[in-house]
Amino acid sequence: MPVAEIPNAPLEIHRFRGRLLIAALIVSAMFLVLVGRFVHLQVFQHAHYDTLAESNRISIAPVVPNRGLILDRNGVELAHNYSAYTLEITPAKVQNLDALIDELATVVDIAPKDRKRFRKLLDESKNFESLPIRSRLSDEEVARFSVNRYRFPGVEIKARLFRQYPHRDLTAHIVGYIGRINSKEVEALEASGQTANYRGTDHIGKTGLEQEYETRLHGTTGFEQVEVDAGGRAVRTLSRTPPASGDNLVLSLDLKLQEIAWQAFGERRGALVAIEPNSGAVLAFVSKPGFDPNLFVDGIDSQSWEALNKSIDRPMTNRALQGQYPPGSTFKPFMALAGLALGKRTPEFTISDPGFYTLPGLSHQYRDWKKGGHGAVDLHRSLVISCDTYYYGLATDLGIDAIHDYVGQFGLGRKTGIDLPGEMPGILPSSQWKMRRFRQKWYAGDTVSVGIGQGYNIATPLQLAHAMAVLAANGKVYRPQLASHIQDVRSRTLKPMGSELVRSIAIKPEHLQQVRAALVDVTRPGGTAAQAGKGAPYSFAGKTGTAQVVAIKQGESYNESQVQERHRDHAWFIAYAPAENPTIALAVLVENGGHGSSAAAPIARTVLDYWLLGKLPDGMQPKPVVGEEQGD
């Protein structure tokens, strides 16, 4: 039989108290840890977690500024904005993009070109941005999507401003266009520290004035503090820093004059630039054919791009700014001034023109445009009848480097600095230029051709208009400029851009007078542009030019009717008016147009008649001028 254990009550009580003490210590320690953590979070980490909480509750949304307008000198809008709805997808919020777009197509019309453009935008953009799959939704499409919105997470409708160019090809080469910002432009914005100002902005100026004045037209982005719910939807606006709209750009361009010049070309290709001589303000700037810049705003589709890119007429080329052509006989007035200034010719110096020129000791004949020659020719007559032989000899006597240095003062062979991107410099050759370009020495025969605006000599229509403006302004060189004023959209005040006098050429007044008098007689009976000047109630100065496109072999003659249209000569005419106090100077180029007197000069006359007299051409079509045998 077991012996029963006698309980030791004091010992049990002692043990119980020990256990209770240990439990109390553990609980107290745990409590102290909790209190410490509480103090750490509430006191020491308060600011950090308060910021995190606020960021979950508050979203900062950029407010894109309205892009400034582009206006002509009379306030006619050349580029403006309008609001429309777009359907946008945020790829980061979508698991199966193709399936989503297929499903969306059952609600909103989505064409294959929309899908293709969306894919292109997706490749160029960061995937957390919302990208448009359809723009300019109709009210019916907006309503249809709104009813089905719950089916499409990551898809939303946004109201956006779109750019529009109402005059399409008429002003495309001046105004340019905007397009979606690509990765290269994002890098440029980051490098210039403008990333914050472009938050929420999808488009940027790509060409023309849209690119040149991007900073002024864009404006300053504003911000909104928006309270959002757990689903990220905006509940209310807490504060708002309004955006500052971009400034309006007011041009010196006269849209009516531009339209008249454009119409005067008819179906022909070419360019015209008209400049105010005493300020450099550009009045008209035509490059024909043009293109519709509206095609590029949302991203041009492949068919339209292919049609523009493969067109034989090259509508995307800005002929006025980038087209480089031999200046032909329009180069002669500047040669004449060089001959007088450098003492190689006097007004009385006379040659006997047999119809050709030969270098001493050589048999090669450089032909005059008139078979049999002009007989006795002095400086005045050399310009009036455009005698080639006179300028062959003058070029030889001057030498290529003297020609380069003197004529270069008028802006030929260098960029004019007009406020448009992409200007080409042309070529006014020198012996150093040829050695640098071809590693060859300069030959005397090269100089002969340069003297009549051929050979290596090439210029843009803008350069020749600029050079004629310098001659009309008695040697004052103003930088050509399209923008005349910046308009603050809030105060509507106009701030003038100001003309820039680049330099002044020292020309003796008597030399200038001799050349200018000859150029006036070019447009009078006996001159090469007499038909174009016929009946003009004002006096104007001009010079015709014909630039060879294909070379003619020794002993052969040029027959326009037997030459393909694309190989025919280019027609030039440069002019200023009124002759006594010029307010306009211009250059006209008709590509493969033949003679400057019959193809280019009538276009100039149409433009001058409108600018000086307000006269509109009949039916806005220039009348063909047919004259006697005329040289350029």
JOVEN-V921250 format. One record per helix or strand of 2 or more residues. SS is the DSSP state (A for helix, B for strand). FROM is the first residue (numbers start at 1). TO is the last residue. Records with the same first field share a line. If there is no record, write none. Layout:
SS = FROM-TO  FROM-TO
This chain:
A = 9-44  46-57  91-93  97-104  112-124  139-147  149-151  168-170  172-175  183-191  196-198  208-212  214-218  255-264  294-297  302-310  319-322  328-341  379-384  388-398  400-410  431-438  444-450  461-472  509-522  530-533  560-562  565-567  596-613  618-620
B = 58-63  70-71  77-90  130-135  155-164  178-180  203-205  219-220  222-228  234-241  244-245  248-251  270-275  281-288  351-353  356-357  366-367  375-377  458-459  476-478  483-487  494-496  501-504  540-547  570-577  584-590
